Amino acid sequence: MNTKLDEFEEQFNTEEEAQKGSQYVEENLWSKVEKVGNKIRFAKDVKALYRYMRDKYVPWYRKSIVIGALIYFISPIDAIPDLAPLIGYLDDLGVIAAVIKFLGSEILPYYD
């Protein structure tokens, strides 16, 4: 799983790339959450990561890994297709959980 986190950091390794990724998340996240929010138990984690990403006091390089994870969640192309009943979101959950663990207590204030 750490290799996936490393990929996210490398994908958004400049402030400009992180901004582009953030814009993609802004445009696509809520439609995905509305579509699958009642099927997944980690929707609150996705929302906390979104709030973290939107915080203007968090440096872009800290946001980059969150942006990557949220784009992975949004993307219909991933390790386990989301169409598979029950197990379709396990890879998404794994990525979200790994990022939350990576951020540690830093993410706690972003939960409601």
C-alpha positions in Angstrom: 0.0 0.0 0.0 2.9 2.4 0.6 3.8 2.1 -3.1 0.4 3.5 -3.9 0.9 6.4 -1.5 4.3 7.1 -3.1 2.6 7.1 -6.5 0.1 9.7 -5.3 2.9 11.9 -4.0 4.9 11.6 -7.2 1.8 12.3 -9.4 1.2 15.7 -7.8 4.8 16.8 -7.0 4.4 20.4 -8.0 1.9 23.0 -6.7 0.5 23.4 -10.2 -0.2 19.7 -10.6 -1.7 19.6 -7.1 -4.0 22.5 -8.1 -5.1 20.7 -11.2 -5.8 17.6 -9.2 -7.7 19.6 -6.6 -9.9 21.1 -9.4 -10.7 17.6 -10.7 -11.7 16.5 -7.2 -13.9 19.6 -6.8 -15.7 18.8 -10.1 -16.2 15.1 -9.6 -16.2 14.1 -5.9 -19.7 14.9 -4.9 -21.4 13.1 -7.7 -19.5 10.0 -6.7 -20.3 10.4 -3.0 -24.0 10.9 -3.8 -24.0 7.8 -6.0 -22.3 5.5 -3.6 -22.4 7.2 -0.2 -25.1 4.9 1.2 -23.2 1.8 0.0 -19.9 2.6 1.8 -19.1 3.1 5.4 -16.1 5.3 4.8 -18.0 8.3 3.4 -17.2 10.4 6.5 -13.5 9.7 5.9 -13.8 10.9 2.3 -15.5 14.1 3.5 -12.8 14.7 6.1 -10.1 14.3 3.4 -12.0 16.7 1.2 -12.1 19.3 4.0 -8.4 18.8 4.6 -7.8 19.3 0.9 -9.8 22.6 0.9 -8.0 24.1 3.9 -6.0 27.0 2.7 -3.6 26.6 5.7 -2.5 23.1 4.6 0.5 23.3 2.3 0.0 22.0 -1.2 2.6 19.2 -0.8 0.7 17.8 2.2 -2.5 18.0 0.1 -1.0 16.1 -2.8 -1.4 12.7 -1.3 -5.0 13.4 -0.4 -5.7 14.6 -3.9 -4.3 11.4 -5.3 -6.4 9.3 -3.0 -9.6 11.2 -3.7 -9.0 10.9 -7.5 -8.4 7.2 -7.0 -11.8 7.0 -5.2 -13.5 9.0 -8.0 -11.9 7.1 -10.8 -14.0 4.3 -12.3 -10.8 2.5 -13.3 -9.1 1.0 -10.3 -7.8 -2.3 -9.0 -11.2 -3.8 -8.1 -14.1 -2.4 -10.3 -16.7 -0.6 -8.2 -19.5 -2.5 -9.9 -18.6 -5.7 -8.0 -21.0 -6.1 -5.1 -19.5 -5.5 -1.7 -15.9 -6.0 -2.7 -15.9 -3.3 -5.3 -14.9 -0.6 -2.8 -12.3 -2.5 -0.9 -9.4 -1.1 -2.8 -10.9 2.4 -2.4 -11.2 1.8 1.3 -7.6 0.6 1.5 -6.3 3.7 -0.2 -8.5 6.1 2.0 -7.5 4.2 5.2 -3.8 4.3 4.2 -3.9 8.1 3.6 -5.7 8.7 6.9 -3.1 6.6 8.7 -0.4 8.5 7.0 -1.9 11.9 8.1 -2.4 10.6 11.7 -3.9 13.1 14.1 -3.5 15.8 11.6 -6.8 14.8 9.9 -8.8 14.6 13.1 -10.0 18.3 13.1 -11.6 17.7 9.7 -14.2 15.3 10.9 -17.6 16.7 11.9 
